[in-house]
């Protein structure tokens, strides 16, 4: 008798970054809409399968953003998810008959309801290069493998799903700088704060603001000011690693969350960013104006009750830097 325990799923080499990327798309729990529903219906019509799903694979479950033929089921454990195997590959994964595949022959979704036999899943690959989930088509009868053309068609549909997810993510980004807005920054900050606290890892936050940014707008106009903001956002992207998170918190105020980074390392990044800002080009380059930023730095403290405690402390450090003459980085710890 076959064991009822499915073969363990492979974990992608980029798993930590993949999970962060999934979080930062803010798609889990997102209500489906006609855009996703039409893509699911199109896949069902094109491939003639009774089950189609847009699956997003989290750490311990797969969650269905939209589906057909699942009877209202919105998630399954990752341990039994075919998609958990599909995201570990580079292209479309096809299983002609799950009963004949040692990875799935004992899977509860095969030996029990709904009785999956055929599966084909195309990865939802983000702009950062991580597979967040799949668009999959499923049948309860074995089928021949998909042709190369059919695999391409399924991947094209998956790419359309991913494009829709990317467009939704961009609604939480500043249209000028392309960085996340304050609301998104606070949400991800809380997630990273909880992760750092749970994993006993360091977490540093830098809040920084342009010194007298209003002078740029008043002297050369808002177009020049927008150019400065765009150039500065590009500069920040050059200093952060993929796991770090940067956002625009206000008119000239930005935040940079440095993941698994000590206070000394964070201070080195802050000082390098402050120095580089003074060399940013612009219409002001040949004038008496030089861009400067002030920054406030802090790190996760045992007494913190939420990310907001860390944010408020970094903001107090920023006000201290401004009060002490600007163009500097101030640091505050909980005991301060």
Steps between C-alpha positions, in 0.01 A plus 500: 500500500634845410587736780255787563788741550588705188859547390643813669496798268822663381583838653625757245852627556366856515228414756561783756510765227209334319280518809592865555420577138161333539429704814597822328255441217224515764304233310419250777141553607439727202145478369475357152351718229393475134861528377607183681167328441523553123850354489383194694201457266725544197734227626206268567366559148839465331606180677157349567573407862239492778738665749708816453666705773727796560706371792732706722740288706573621853730341758250237612203519263390579148225760472271533198453853371244376248382154401245286320387153602636496855163520672582810702832370637729804539820333624680171559812408700821555309600142579228369265521776236613406150584868458762470776694281256426718198648818653833322550546464124578739216203432275164329466470182708281228348380185675309281248386245761560572868441134591810408299718779640686404819486861620121500506369141499444512879385862506170544689363707211565200275395206718210704644286790387504650244700213344752694291653314207625762254677823601677777310625812675681805360696710751399853593846654473542847649713781361753410771531150357312304767220249440214617722255230395344353188215508257401134489254286306385169652300202381360198683598277209851429367600698191786502250779746575444855375656587169767771486238738361257422783773554759578837342133596508470409867812701579365801310184489711711474816700802386173695463406403857840619620467825307170566676661430839789736416259776397312462828827515692588825325184665635680495837803680355571870462452600134802733512764292678362152434555418867227361727277758667473539876211255542686220324821582689323474836339168409823338383686658792268326744552166324877539508491610863306185592739282300810656656354463849402136437834404342712705745663693215610864488285757323593862437289790379628821344265796456644786297384830362637759260636811667310802363354310206242775459776725373539283187129527417488873568810586297474261201142372513332172586631325190852547630388384842345186351824429316688517829253259659534254211880518505507456874268197481738343248787573737322328787433193283872477437571480873234249602516123459205306362374403846512862621200728457489870413202733483396862466341599830421866426586790269876481543513224761607144429548181696746216449448175688824302520431130554733290717733798533686611812493860619864555397434363152190715469692812603758429229221479241339818633822699484582373151151599383532844661835558329378379160196731515723805487623389159160453339468702177217738414418852385655616827840342426671822390334718761572564866259219596630158607260223592524373855300255706458449871435153634370328810612145571380242748479123538271236644491517880376240752244749634338562160135398485454559127669642193352837590731519805801458273363752250431764764848459644663539158285807436609653832860439397428678170363803684812495719724503192310797360513684832875446529573678173383258225711312244572224752377164627378471859443170677260423784469173691222408741708601800539846342 
